[in-house]
Amino acid sequence: MSDLRINQERLWASLMEMAKIGATKKGGCNRLAGTDLDKQARDLFVSWCEEAGCDVYIDKIGNIFARRAGDDNHAPAVATGSHLDTQPTGGKFDGVFGVLAGVEVLRTLHENNIQTPTAMEFSVWTNEEGSRFQPAMQGSGVYAGRFDLATELNKTDANGIRLGDELKRIGYLGEEEIGSRPIGAFFEAHIEQGPILEDEHKAIGVVRLGQGIRWYNVEVNGRESHSGTTPMHLRQDAMVPASLIIAELEQIALRHENGLGTTGFMQVYPNSRNTIPGKVSFSAELRNPSSDTLLTMHQELISFCETLARDRNLDIKVDPFWYFAPVEFSASDDVKAATQLLGYSHMDIYSGAGHDACYMADLVPTGMIFIPCENGISHNEIEYSSPEQCAAGANVLLHSMLQASERIVKR
């Protein structure tokens, strides 16, 4: 079956049809989890899978699993999937490409009457983006046991509406038990969401690692006072040490290979032009694909803040409230073998963003396939990958799944 390929035109048509659901004026998509638009997208996915002979199951957090039987239906299935929800100003491809690449794999197997060694499963994960309900990767996180089902169903949006109520309202609060799918390997195809593949002129990224992430809430407490009457040596200005911490985040990232450091949120009190700030609260984020390196970066940040607080006689609180450990994708060899079989240019790469595959890697051998996206832009209405790039990723997904299915029955 080495000459088997997906239908590029059909995949592209499916992507464009799905993009009509929640289409924005600037060419993107706004399709938040639990909305009527989410229901429309889910319904379309289900209809396509049922047309290709799948049985469809929905679990108690709303994850969808479409199953195509194989020769040995007692063996663990090979699965793929991603998400259909988007950012409020999202693109046509983030998550959706992975779901519809799976649909195209399904259709290719179906129309060629290919009986795979194991069953194949095609999934849609609930609320990967975390835009309407938090956290991100909610459905896969519950499935993998990272989050508690009842807690997540009780999460509310900005208007106080429960996720569980919205899933029930749109018909996707299922009865399938969490984590009950008999899966032996999982693959997720995705746009890179970064510029590396395009810059290196590579068709496929073989994702070896998922970036580790540490999130912090930082609060610097000084004393507000008049900016025109308080001498510099008598000030307890909260803004200056906050600025030094933000600058140090950049230096920490630059000191360590593959390091990243970001502040994206800040609140200043009292936020008045001629008042010295008395309190500054802001976000801090560190990322690295190495758990040891990320721990070193964390220790450097904590040490810097402790020293700064002592030197400036200020209270600096650092709350390290979330840690996402680096992920190793142990089924990446299947991805690389499929890429080589098909003759695509490729490179090993790590994922800078979180994906549903990161949680699935807790449970089963998992692989990720990246394709380039124009200028590395994602979470944006102008996000774009070409028909040829999408087809290449779907072809690699097809052959990765076939190889994994053969390997599972030979164990």
KATACOR-V860194 format. One record per run of one state. SS is the DSSP state (~ for helix, > for strand, _ for the rest). FROM is the first residue (numbers start at 1). LEN is the number of residues. If there is no record, write none. Layout:
# KATACOR-V860194
ss=[SS SS]
from=[FROM FROM]
len=[LEN LEN]
This chain:
# KATACOR-V860194
ss=[_ ~ _ > _ > _ ~ _ > _ > _ > _ > _ > _ ~ _ > _ > _ ~ _ ~ _ > _ > ~ _ > _ > _ ~ _ > _ > _ > _ > _ ~ _ > _ ~ _ > _ > _ > _ > _ ~ _ > _ > _ ~ _ > _ ~ _ > _ ~ _ ~ _]
from=[1 8 20 23 24 29 30 36 52 55 60 64 69 72 73 77 83 90 91 96 112 118 119 120 125 138 144 149 154 156 157 162 163 170 176 177 183 192 196 201 204 211 212 222 223 224 225 227 232 235 236 237 238 256 260 263 266 270 275 277 279 289 291 313 315 325 327 329 332 343 346 352 356 361 365 372 374 377 387 410]
len=[7 12 3 1 5 1 6 16 3 5 4 5 3 1 4 6 7 1 5 16 6 1 1 5 13 6 5 5 2 1 5 1 7 6 1 6 9 4 5 3 7 1 10 1 1 1 2 5 3 1 1 1 18 4 3 3 4 5 2 2 10 2 22 2 10 2 2 3 11 3 6 4 5 4 7 2 3 10 23 2]
